[in-house]
Amino acid sequence: MPVFAYEAVDSSARDFTGTIAADTPRDARDKLRAQGYRVEALSEKPSKVTGHRRLLERRGRHAAQLTAVIRDLATLLGTGINLSDALDTLTAQHKGRLQTSLLTLRERVTGGSSLSEAMRSEPGLYDELTLQMVSVGENSGTLDQVLDRLADFRERSLMFKDRVTTALIYPAIVVSLAVAVSIFLMTVVLPMLLENLIESGHPLPWPTRVLKGMSDVLTADGIWLLILAVGAAAGVVSVARTAWGRRAWHRLLFRLPLLGPLVQKQEISRAAVIISTLMKNGIVFVEAARIAAGTSKNVLLKEALDEIRVRVQAGRDIGDALATTGVFPPLVALIFNVGQQTGKLEEMLDRLAEGYERQVASATARFTAALEPILIVILAVFVGFILFATVLPILEAGNVL
């Protein structure tokens, strides 16, 4: 639904500005008149929804804010405040795109729509998991409790993502600085130092000749090398966005030493939490697996969950269906099988997710702790070679060696 910015005057001749959601400018004016306003100016705020990729990017940008909104909404509803007033309160606390979305939700809810129906008009913010859980909460009359569980899940996901991102920041900074310093030494410092030595005809030692060759290539063809690197990166990204490229990339991720098991456990943990959360709210396993597949960004896991759903619908046991996909380890298949037989599948999945999250957190910490000294040693050797190759001919020319 479009959102319009307005300038209006009330019955007491006081000026007001704000935004209102309506299907057309005429509907917006009618709504404002019904509230006792005389409209002075009205303009539609531009929509930013442009394609599936843009929607996913927007969800990522607003993930933390939206999680806080869901938590606050659950708290307000739990204290007995009605949904419309709760949305009014949250609208006043936020700005920008999120405020516009909350305003749209309030207008639709006030007009008679359910919250889940209103959220479907904002696909850029609310994913399928959120829509399904809100719908279940509305139908069961436990919307505040369902929103609390949804907020718990989103907070766990954000915390895990932040942990992995933080672990990669330091290595990325060190590598970037080392590459920048190395390029500066080879393209600026080295040519200046070796200019006089080359003119004097003094033979250069082999480390310096190797470094000079690299310097000459960077100096003469640096622009072309940069263009080639950018083009190669763009080509890799373009291929990775195709169905074949994504499948190949995710398969490679799963097979990488050290990193592969971490990625696999992370994806399985997330799917287990989604399925467990949905089943606790009354959604059957087949539907929960469909939603988990729809929210998964990993192609291999998505296809595996779809395959499991089809086989369970055909009468297969959940554990047996998992074992045939080749994506889930035998332990996961056994846990699903035991959970189905004992009727405690949700509890077993929660324990599986918690165990995997602890393993990933511990492995990530160990990986980061080992990576830092390894990077430092590698970079020290590389930069040390540059300095040695730079200083060596100067020492030889001065008969120091």
C-alpha positions as CSV (number, residue, x, y, z in Angstrom):
1,M,0.0,0.0,0.0
2,P,1.4,3.4,-0.9
3,V,2.3,5.9,1.9
4,F,1.6,9.6,1.5
5,A,3.2,12.5,3.3
6,Y,0.7,15.3,4.1
7,E,0.4,18.8,5.5
8,A,-2.9,19.6,7.1
9,V,-4.8,21.9,9.4
10,D,-7.2,20.8,12.1
11,S,-10.4,22.5,13.3
12,S,-8.4,24.7,15.7
13,A,-6.2,26.0,12.8
14,R,-3.1,24.1,14.0
15,D,-0.7,22.8,11.4
16,F,0.1,19.1,11.3
17,T,2.5,17.0,9.2
18,G,2.7,13.3,8.9
19,T,2.3,10.2,6.8
20,I,-0.7,8.0,6.0
21,A,-1.2,4.8,4.1
22,A,-3.9,4.6,1.5
23,D,-4.6,3.0,-1.9
24,T,-4.9,6.3,-3.7
25,P,-4.4,10.0,-3.1
26,R,-8.2,10.4,-2.9
27,D,-8.4,7.7,-0.3
28,A,-5.7,9.4,1.7
29,R,-7.6,12.8,1.6
30,D,-10.8,11.1,2.6
31,K,-9.2,9.4,5.6
32,L,-7.7,12.7,6.7
33,R,-11.0,14.5,6.3
34,A,-12.7,11.8,8.4
35,Q,-10.1,12.6,11.1
36,G,-11.1,16.3,11.0
37,Y,-8.1,17.6,9.0
38,R,-8.2,20.0,6.0
39,V,-5.5,18.8,3.6
40,E,-3.1,21.5,2.4
41,A,-0.5,19.3,0.6
42,L,-0.3,15.6,-0.2
43,S,2.5,13.7,-1.9
44,E,3.3,10.0,-2.3
45,K,6.5,8.7,-0.7
46,P,8.6,6.7,-3.2
47,S,8.6,3.0,-2.8
48,K,12.0,1.2,-2.6
49,V,10.9,-2.3,-3.4
50,T,12.7,-3.3,-6.5
51,G,13.2,-7.1,-7.0
52,H,13.8,-10.1,-5.0
53,R,17.5,-9.4,-4.3
54,R,16.7,-5.9,-3.1
55,L,14.1,-7.3,-0.8
56,L,16.6,-9.7,0.8
57,E,19.1,-6.9,1.2
58,R,16.5,-4.8,2.9
59,R,15.6,-7.6,5.3
60,G,19.3,-7.9,6.2
61,R,19.7,-4.1,6.8
62,H,16.6,-4.0,9.1
63,A,17.0,-7.4,10.8
64,A,18.2,-6.1,14.2
65,Q,15.6,-3.3,14.2
66,L,12.8,-5.6,13.2
67,T,13.8,-8.1,15.9
68,A,13.5,-5.3,18.5
69,V,10.1,-4.3,17.1
70,I,8.8,-7.9,17.4
71,R,10.1,-8.1,21.0
72,D,8.5,-4.8,21.9
73,L,5.3,-5.7,20.2
74,A,5.1,-9.0,22.2
75,T,5.8,-7.0,25.4
76,L,3.0,-4.5,24.7
77,L,0.5,-7.2,23.8
78,G,1.4,-9.2,26.9
79,T,0.5,-6.2,29.1
80,G,-3.0,-6.0,27.6
81,I,-2.6,-3.2,25.1
82,N,-4.5,-3.8,21.9
83,L,-2.7,-4.3,18.6
84,S,-3.6,-1.0,17.1
85,D,-2.4,1.0,20.1
86,A,0.8,-1.1,20.3
87,L,1.5,-0.4,16.6
88,D,0.9,3.4,17.2
89,T,3.5,3.3,20.1
90,L,6.1,1.5,18.0
91,T,5.5,3.8,15.0
92,A,6.4,6.8,17.2
93,Q,9.7,5.1,18.3
94,H,11.1,4.5,14.8
95,K,11.9,6.5,11.7
96,G,12.5,5.9,8.0
97,R,11.5,2.7,6.2
98,L,10.6,0.8,9.4
99,Q,8.3,3.6,10.5
100,T,6.6,3.6,7.1
101,S,6.0,-0.1,7.4
102,L,4.6,0.1,10.9
103,L,2.3,2.9,9.7
104,T,1.0,0.7,6.9
105,L,0.5,-2.2,9.3
106,R,-1.5,0.1,11.7
107,E,-3.7,1.4,8.8
108,R,-4.5,-2.1,7.5
109,V,-5.1,-3.5,11.0
110,T,-7.4,-0.6,11.8
111,G,-9.2,-1.2,8.5
112,G,-10.0,-4.8,9.5
113,S,-7.1,-6.8,8.3
114,S,-5.2,-9.3,10.5
115,L,-1.6,-8.6,11.4
116,S,-0.3,-11.4,9.2
117,E,-2.4,-10.2,6.2
118,A,-1.0,-6.7,6.8
119,M,2.5,-8.0,6.9
120,R,2.1,-9.7,3.6
121,S,1.9,-6.3,2.0
122,E,5.5,-5.6,3.1
123,P,7.5,-8.6,1.6
124,G,10.7,-6.6,1.9
125,L,10.7,-6.8,5.7
126,Y,8.7,-9.9,6.8
127,D,9.8,-13.3,5.7
128,E,7.7,-16.5,5.4
129,L,8.7,-17.6,8.9
130,T,7.4,-14.4,10.5
131,L,4.2,-14.5,8.5
132,Q,3.4,-18.1,9.4
133,M,4.1,-17.7,13.1
134,V,2.1,-14.5,13.4
135,S,-0.8,-16.3,11.6
136,V,-0.6,-19.2,14.0
137,G,-0.5,-16.8,17.0
138,E,-3.6,-15.0,15.8
139,N,-5.5,-18.2,15.2
140,S,-4.6,-19.6,18.6
141,G,-5.1,-16.4,20.5
142,T,-1.5,-16.4,21.8
143,L,0.1,-13.8,19.6
144,D,2.2,-12.3,22.3
145,Q,3.7,-15.7,23.2
146,V,4.4,-16.5,19.6
147,L,6.0,-13.2,19.0
148,D,8.2,-13.8,22.0
149,R,9.4,-17.1,20.6
150,L,10.0,-15.5,17.2
151,A,12.0,-12.7,18.8
152,D,14.1,-15.4,20.7
153,F,14.8,-17.2,17.4
154,R,15.8,-14.0,15.6
155,E,18.0,-12.9,18.5
156,R,19.8,-16.2,18.4
157,S,20.3,-16.0,14.7
158,L,21.7,-12.4,14.9
159,M,24.0,-13.3,17.8
160,F,25.4,-16.3,15.8
161,K,25.9,-14.2,12.7
162,D,27.6,-11.4,14.7
163,R,29.9,-14.0,16.2
164,V,31.1,-15.3,12.8
165,T,31.4,-11.8,11.4
166,T,33.5,-10.6,14.3
167,A,35.8,-13.5,13.9
168,L,36.5,-12.6,10.3
169,I,37.0,-8.8,10.8
170,Y,40.6,-9.0,12.2
171,P,42.0,-11.3,9.5
172,A,40.3,-9.2,6.8
173,I,41.9,-6.0,8.2
174,V,45.3,-7.5,8.5
175,V,45.3,-8.9,5.0
176,S,44.0,-5.7,3.5
177,L,46.7,-3.6,5.2
178,A,49.5,-6.0,4.3
179,V,48.5,-6.0,0.6
180,A,48.3,-2.2,0.6
181,V,51.7,-1.8,2.2
182,S,53.3,-4.3,-0.1
183,I,51.9,-2.6,-3.2
184,F,53.2,0.7,-1.9
185,L,56.7,-0.6,-1.3
186,M,57.0,-2.3,-4.7
187,T,55.6,0.6,-6.7
188,V,56.9,3.6,-4.9
189,V,59.7,2.8,-2.5
190,L,61.6,0.1,-4.4
191,P,62.0,2.0,-7.8
192,M,63.3,5.0,-6.0
193,L,65.9,3.0,-4.0
194,L,67.1,1.0,-6.9
195,E,67.3,3.7,-9.5
196,N,70.9,4.8,-8.7
197,L,72.1,1.2,-8.3
198,I,70.7,0.2,-11.7
199,E,72.3,3.2,-13.4
200,S,75.7,2.3,-11.8
201,G,75.6,-1.1,-13.4
202,H,76.0,-2.9,-10.1
203,P,74.5,-6.4,-10.4
204,L,71.4,-7.0,-8.4
205,P,71.0,-10.1,-6.1
206,W,68.4,-12.5,-7.1
207,P,65.8,-11.6,-4.4
208,T,66.0,-8.0,-5.7
209,R,65.6,-9.1,-9.3
210,V,62.5,-11.1,-8.4
211,L,61.0,-8.2,-6.5
212,K,62.0,-5.8,-9.3
213,G,60.2,-7.9,-11.8
214,M,57.0,-7.9,-9.7
215,S,57.4,-4.1,-9.3
216,D,57.8,-3.5,-13.0
217,V,54.7,-5.5,-13.7
218,L,52.7,-3.6,-11.1
219,T,54.0,-0.3,-12.3
220,A,53.5,-0.9,-16.0
221,D,50.3,-3.0,-16.0
222,G,48.8,-2.2,-12.6
223,I,45.7,-0.6,-14.2
224,W,45.1,-3.6,-16.4
225,L,45.7,-6.0,-13.5
226,L,43.1,-4.1,-11.5
227,I,40.6,-4.2,-14.3
228,L,41.3,-7.9,-14.8
229,A,40.8,-8.6,-11.0
230,V,37.6,-6.6,-11.0
231,G,36.3,-8.3,-14.1
232,A,37.2,-11.8,-12.6
233,A,35.4,-10.9,-9.4
234,A,32.4,-9.7,-11.3
235,G,32.4,-12.9,-13.3
236,V,32.6,-15.0,-10.2
237,V,29.7,-13.1,-8.6
238,S,27.6,-13.4,-11.7
239,V,28.1,-17.1,-11.9
240,A,27.4,-17.5,-8.2
241,R,24.0,-15.8,-8.6
242,T,22.9,-18.5,-11.1
243,A,21.2,-21.7,-9.8
244,W,24.2,-23.8,-11.0
245,G,26.7,-21.4,-9.5
246,R,25.0,-21.2,-6.1
247,R,24.7,-25.0,-5.9
248,A,28.4,-25.4,-6.8
249,W,29.5,-22.8,-4.3
250,H,27.4,-24.3,-1.4
251,R,28.7,-27.7,-2.3
252,L,32.2,-26.4,-2.1
253,L,31.5,-24.7,1.2
254,F,30.4,-28.0,2.7
255,R,33.5,-29.8,1.5
256,L,36.1,-27.2,2.7
257,P,38.3,-28.5,5.5
258,L,37.7,-26.8,8.9
259,L,35.2,-24.3,7.5
260,G,32.9,-26.8,5.8
261,P,31.7,-28.5,9.0
262,L,31.1,-25.1,10.7
263,V,28.9,-24.0,7.8
264,Q,27.0,-27.2,7.7
265,K,26.3,-27.2,11.5
266,Q,25.3,-23.6,11.3
267,E,22.7,-24.3,8.5
268,I,21.4,-27.4,10.2
269,S,21.1,-25.6,13.6
270,R,19.1,-22.8,12.0
271,A,16.7,-25.2,10.3
272,A,16.3,-27.2,13.5
273,V,15.3,-24.1,15.4
274,I,12.8,-23.0,12.7
275,I,11.2,-26.5,12.6
276,S,11.1,-26.7,16.4
277,T,9.6,-23.3,16.8
278,L,6.9,-23.8,14.2
279,M,6.0,-27.3,15.6
280,K,5.7,-25.8,19.1
281,N,3.1,-23.5,17.7
282,G,1.0,-26.2,16.2
283,I,2.4,-26.5,12.7
284,V,2.9,-30.0,11.4
285,F,6.4,-31.2,10.4
286,V,5.7,-31.2,6.7
287,E,4.6,-27.6,6.7
288,A,7.4,-26.6,9.1
289,A,9.9,-28.3,6.7
290,R,8.5,-26.3,3.8
291,I,8.8,-23.0,5.6
292,A,12.4,-23.9,6.8
293,A,13.3,-24.7,3.2
294,G,11.8,-21.4,2.0
295,T,13.8,-19.4,4.5
296,S,17.1,-21.2,3.9
297,K,19.8,-19.5,1.8
298,N,21.7,-22.7,1.3
299,V,20.6,-24.4,-1.9
300,L,21.7,-27.9,-0.8
301,L,19.8,-27.7,2.5
302,K,16.8,-26.2,0.8
303,E,16.7,-29.1,-1.7
304,A,17.2,-31.6,1.0
305,L,14.4,-30.2,3.1
306,D,12.0,-30.3,0.1
307,E,13.0,-33.9,-0.6
308,I,12.4,-34.8,3.0
309,R,9.0,-33.2,3.0
310,V,8.0,-35.1,-0.1
311,R,9.2,-38.4,1.3
312,V,7.5,-37.9,4.7
313,Q,4.2,-37.1,2.9
314,A,4.6,-40.4,1.1
315,G,4.8,-42.2,4.4
316,R,8.5,-42.5,5.1
317,D,9.9,-41.9,8.6
318,I,11.6,-38.5,9.1
319,G,15.0,-40.1,10.1
320,D,15.1,-42.4,7.1
321,A,14.2,-39.5,4.8
322,L,17.0,-37.4,6.2
323,A,19.6,-40.2,5.9
324,T,19.0,-40.5,2.2
325,T,19.7,-36.9,1.3
326,G,23.4,-37.0,2.0
327,V,23.3,-33.5,3.5
328,F,22.6,-34.4,7.2
329,P,25.1,-36.3,9.3
330,P,24.0,-39.7,10.7
331,L,23.7,-38.1,14.2
332,V,21.1,-35.6,13.0
333,A,19.1,-38.4,11.3
334,L,19.2,-40.4,14.5
335,I,18.0,-37.5,16.6
336,F,15.0,-36.9,14.2
337,N,14.2,-40.6,14.3
338,V,14.3,-40.8,18.1
339,G,12.3,-37.6,18.4
340,Q,9.6,-38.8,16.1
341,Q,9.3,-42.2,17.9
342,T,9.2,-40.6,21.4
343,G,6.9,-37.7,20.5
344,K,9.6,-35.2,21.7
345,L,10.8,-34.0,18.3
346,E,10.7,-30.3,19.2
347,E,12.7,-30.9,22.4
348,M,15.2,-33.0,20.6
349,L,15.6,-30.4,17.9
350,D,16.2,-27.7,20.4
351,R,18.9,-29.7,22.1
352,L,20.5,-30.5,18.7
353,A,20.5,-26.8,17.8
354,E,22.0,-25.8,21.2
355,G,24.7,-28.4,20.9
356,Y,25.6,-27.4,17.3
357,E,25.7,-23.7,18.3
358,R,28.1,-24.4,21.1
359,Q,30.3,-26.5,18.8
360,V,30.4,-23.8,16.2
361,A,31.1,-21.1,18.7
362,S,34.0,-23.1,20.2
363,A,35.4,-24.1,16.8
364,T,35.1,-20.5,15.6
365,A,37.0,-19.2,18.6
366,R,39.8,-21.9,18.1
367,F,39.9,-21.2,14.3
368,T,40.3,-17.4,15.0
369,A,42.9,-18.0,17.7
370,A,44.9,-20.2,15.3
371,L,44.4,-18.0,12.2
372,E,45.8,-14.8,13.8
373,P,49.4,-16.0,14.5
374,I,49.4,-17.9,11.2
375,L,48.5,-14.7,9.3
376,I,51.0,-12.7,11.2
377,V,53.8,-15.2,10.4
378,I,52.9,-15.4,6.7
379,L,52.7,-11.6,6.3
380,A,55.9,-11.1,8.3
381,V,57.7,-13.4,5.9
382,F,56.3,-11.7,2.8
383,V,56.9,-8.1,4.0
384,G,60.3,-9.2,5.4
385,F,61.3,-10.6,2.0
386,I,60.4,-7.2,0.4
387,L,62.5,-5.4,2.9
388,F,65.4,-7.8,2.6
389,A,65.3,-7.6,-1.2
390,T,65.2,-3.8,-0.9
391,V,68.1,-3.4,1.5
392,L,70.3,-6.2,0.2
393,P,71.6,-4.4,-2.9
394,I,72.3,-1.2,-0.9
395,L,74.4,-3.2,1.6
396,E,76.3,-4.9,-1.2
397,A,76.9,-1.6,-3.0
398,G,78.4,-0.2,0.2
399,N,80.6,-3.3,0.7
400,V,78.8,-3.9,4.0
401,L,78.4,-7.6,3.2
